[in-house]
Amino acid sequence: MVVDTETMMWHAEANSGINASGGAGIQAAQFVVNQKPDAVISGDFGPNAYNALNAAGVPMYLCGTVGTVREMVERFKSGQLQRVGSPTQAGHHGRG
């Protein structure tokens, strides 16, 4: 989801890399970078996605257990989300 945090206008985008056998994190990160976001909120950031977003200068935040997009955005705007400084999970490359 892409959300304007000021107006709360949003649009959903399909994850074109969801069925990729490899490189899904990089594909998703490149899509996000192309949207020119001020930040990304997610439940996890694997090493490939983290490196791609970090190289593009996109700040990353963990959403924790918040349930709705509105709640995540509200927590982001109030500074309650944890900023990510490294990948939050191991990569999946080579796992069967």
N, C-alpha and C positions, 0 to 999 in steps of 0.2 A: 504494500500500500504506500502510496505517496501522499503525504498530508502537508498542507500549508498550515503551520502551527498558529498562525495569526487568525485566519478565517475559518479553520477546521474544514475547509473544502478538501476533498480527497478523490483519488481515483485508484482503482486496483489494476495491477499489471500481472500478467501470467509470468511465471518463472520458466523461461525457455530452457533452462539447464536442468530442470527437475529430473528428467529421465536420462541424463548424460551418464555414460559409464565412467567418466573421469573428467575432472576439471569443472564440475558443477559450481563449486565455490567461486572460482575465477570468473566463470560466465555470469553468475549472479552479481558479483562485485562489479564487473565491467558495466553491466546494465545499470546498476545503481550509480556508478561514477558518471555515466552518460546523462543521468537525470539532474546532475549538478546539485546534490543535496547539501544542506548545511550540516547534517548529521545523519547517522543510521542507528536505529534501535533494533536489537535482535535478542534472541534467547541464547545464541552462541555465535562465535566467530572462529571458524577453523583457520589453520595457518595460511592457506592460499588466499582465502577471502580477506583475512586480516591484512596480509602483505599487500594485496592489490588496493584495498581501501586506504591503508596507511600511506602507500606510495602516492596516492592521489590527494592526500591531505584531508580525508574525510574522517571526522571524529566518530567514534563508535561507542555505543552505550548498551549496557545489558538491561533488559526489561524485567528480569526477575520473574516473579509469579503474578504480575499484573495481568488481568484477564482481557481488557478491552483496549482497542487502539486509543480511544479517548483518554482512558486512564493512563496509558503509557505517555501520551503527549502531555498530559497535565503534569505527570511526575517529571518528565524531561524539562518542561518549562520552569518548574519550581526547583530544579537542581537536585532532585532526589534520585536520579539514576546514576549508577556507577559507570564512570568512563573506563573504557578498555585500553590497556597499555600493552597487551600481548594477546596471542590467540587464547581462546577460552576452552578449546578442545583440541584433541589430536586430529591429524588428518586421517582420511579414510583410504588413502591410496594403498593398493596392494592387499586390501582386506577382502576376503571372499565372502 
